[in-house]
Amino acid sequence: MHIYCSGIGGIGLSAYAALQHALGVRVTGSDRTETPLIRDVRERGIAVSLVQDGTAFSADTDLLVYSEAIPADAPERMRAAELGIRQISYFHALGELCAGYSTRIAVCGTHGKSTTTAMTAHVLQDMGMDPTVIVGTKVPALDGRNWRHGQSGLFLMEACEYRRSFMHLAPTIILLTNVDWDHVDAFPSRESYEAAFVDFVSTLPTDGVLVTHMQDPQCRLVAERAGLDIETQVIDADGLSRLQEPHMWGRHIRDNARLVLALCEHLGKRASLTKESLEDFQGCWRRMEERGRTKQGAIVVDDYAHHPTEILATVTTIREKYPQRRLICVFQPHMFDRTQQFYKEFTQAFLGTYVLLTDVYEARREAKKQDVDMKTFAKDIAQESGTNCEYVGSLLEAQDKLDAILHSQDVVLFLGAGDVTNLASQLVDATASCPS
């Protein structure tokens, strides 16, 4: 079989491609630009084209799998349609791939699902359960990759709600971190967003289990509206004591760890062994990741946070960890519609930091694009967060500004789901040691 992956550089599709290749399937693909994820799949032996005009698409392809960033009128999808070749989305393909596994664990939620999936993968490996894994970040426990080919009947996956993508999956166990309205282009109201999670949880079989935080009103609402038997099908992670391990900075991280504890208890593992494994968890890519130091000696932290709730949690945690240092945030807003919808919440998320605001990163075409007055946005952040905020425009201009203001005792936090991470990489001085 020959699978062609259009948008193979995506964090999910790259993992799917590598796993299918490991299973013996012929895989090729394409994307727009060279990235570390593309270099990794190339190292697996997968041919990747950086031309997406349809010329790289082979007529002997059996299946085209496309990322959510590839629209129906993209040349490769139109070429597949002309040839009568089946084409499905990444999550549709993931659902078909995992269908043969007896235990299918899906981790979902607005925030924290990548970290929780990574934690779970780490612990399940330590427990000798040998899972197959697909996760939306690179994980040290997976040899720095976003996938793992296990030999057991257990499949662990990160499940995304965008455009109700997770409805293609058929999990037997669901871990739900939280439900906080997002993806406003796909869900025009909070109610429509919550309804998607209700529908997903409703797909659990009668012997399926939901692991969540029942003290969270939205999580409880989902569990109850999904029609689950609260006594037999819902495991309340809030019934467990909160972890206090010193290396787990941030309440949200400790809450995610409680989900893993509750899951492992359900799987028959002792809590003491789970906690011991969690003590060795090394975090994951772009989740409060300490990258090193700048040439001035400032600590560089890179984080994927792009929703105001995530930003506030990350900022609060970094300030908790480094209370005596000045915290400089380089914030790259992700999508115009999200910035507009949560404008007020964004302005209140930076609490006493020094903010450098860059241009909005448009990850995909937006049907109802509304420009944001960035200079006004910066002024509103300064006022509502009680901070200095400066609109700097491009990442290059942000770099110039950082070069001018950074001191050795600063922490510079890069925030956003776009290419702001590249600036974090550029600022790290290879000769400087990482903070302990």
C-alpha positions, 0 to 999 in steps of 0.5 A: 500500500502507498499512502501519500501525506499532504502536510506531512510536517504537521505534528500529528501527520508526521507521527502518523506517517512515521508509524505507518512506515514502521508498520511496513507501509510505503509512505511519501508526502509533501509540505511547504518548508523544511522543518525538524519534523520533516527532517525526522521523517526523512531520516525514517526513509520517507520521501518528502517533497517541498512542492505542493502543486500536484507534481509530486503526487504519484498516480500509484497512490492508494490513499491521500491523507491530508492535514487540516491545513490542506483545503479541498481545492489544494492541487494535491487533493484536486489531483487525487480527486481526478484520479479517483484516489481515496482521500481522508483527513489525518484524524480519520486515518488515525481512527482507522489505524488504531481500530485494531487495538483492544485498548484505545486511550484518547487524551482530549481537552482544550489545554494540557492534552499534549503534556498529559499524553506525554506523561501517560506514554512515559508512565505506561512504558515504565510499567512495561505496557509497551504502548503504541503512541501518537502525540502532538509534541516531541517527547524525551521518553519517546526518544525525542519523537512524537510517536512510538511503535509498541507491540501490545494491544494498547494505543495511546493518542492525543485527540483534537476537538477542532472541527470535531476531528476526534469523532473519527476515533473510537476510544475505550478510555478517555482522559479529559483535561478541561473544556474551555471554549476555543477554535471559534472558527469551528465553534461559534459559541461556547455551547457548540464547543461543549457539545462536541465534547459531549458527543465524543464522550458519548462514543464510549462503549458501555464498558468504557471509562472517562477519567476527568476532574469532576470538580471542574464544572465543565468536565462534570457537565460533559460527563453528565450530558454524555449519559455515562453512569457516573458510578461505574464509567467515570473516574474522578481524578480529583478524588486523589491527593494533588501531587506536590513533587517539587519538579512539577511546577504549576498547578495545571501540570500537577492536575494533569498528573492526577489524571495519569495517576487515576488512569494507572490505578484503573489499569491495576497499577500501584499509585506508588509506582506511578508517582515514582515514574512521574518523578522522572518525567522530563516534560516535552517540546514547547511546554515550558521547555527551558531551551538554554541561555542567551549570549547575555545569560538570560534563561530562554523558555519556549511554550506553545501557549496560544489561548489566554488561559494557557498563557496565564497558567504558564506566566504564573508558573514561570513567575513562581519558579523564578520570582526574583527575575524579570520575565519578558514575554515574546507573544505571537498571537495565533489566528485573527479570529481567536485574537478577536474573540478572546481579546479582553482575556488576552489583555489580562493574561500577562500580569506584571511581565514585560511583553513584546507583541509580534504580528499575528500568525495565520496558520490557515486561511480564515474565512472571516478574517478581521484585522487586529489593531496591534498598537491598540492591542499592546496598549490594552495589554499594558493597561489590563495586565499592569505591565509594559507592552510594546508592539514590535511587528516581525520576529526579526524586530523582536530579536533586535529589541531583545538584543537591546534590553536583555540582561543576565538575570532575565527570563525570556518566555516565547509564547505562541503556536506559530514560528515564534519557536524559531526565534527561541532557537536562534537566541539560545547561545550554544556555549551557555549552559542550561539552568539547573 
